């Protein structure tokens, strides 16, 4: 096997791992969506500081 074939195989395995990890995280996600939007945060235990007018 030459170096080019080995390099292609390594890149292919890395790409399969990357796509598999993305699919796994999307299927078995926690309560939140995984981004920084705080959609899975439970705010029920936090007391509000200000009252609305």
ChimeraX attribute file (.defattr): number of C-alpha atoms within 10 A of each C-alpha:
attribute: neighborCount
match mode: 1-to-1
recipient: residues
	/A:1	5
	/A:2	6
	/A:3	8
	/A:4	9
	/A:5	10
	/A:6	11
	/A:7	11
	/A:8	11
	/A:9	12
	/A:10	12
	/A:11	12
	/A:12	12
	/A:13	11
	/A:14	12
	/A:15	12
	/A:16	12
	/A:17	12
	/A:18	12
	/A:19	11
	/A:20	12
	/A:21	12
	/A:22	11
	/A:23	12
	/A:24	11
	/A:25	13
	/A:26	12
	/A:27	9
	/A:28	8
	/A:29	11
	/A:30	10
	/A:31	10
	/A:32	12
	/A:33	13
	/A:34	13
	/A:35	8
	/A:36	8
	/A:37	9
	/A:38	10
	/A:39	11
	/A:40	13
	/A:41	9
	/A:42	9
	/A:43	8
	/A:44	7
	/A:45	6
	/A:46	7
	/A:47	7
	/A:48	9
	/A:49	6
	/A:50	6
	/A:51	5
	/A:52	5
	/A:53	3
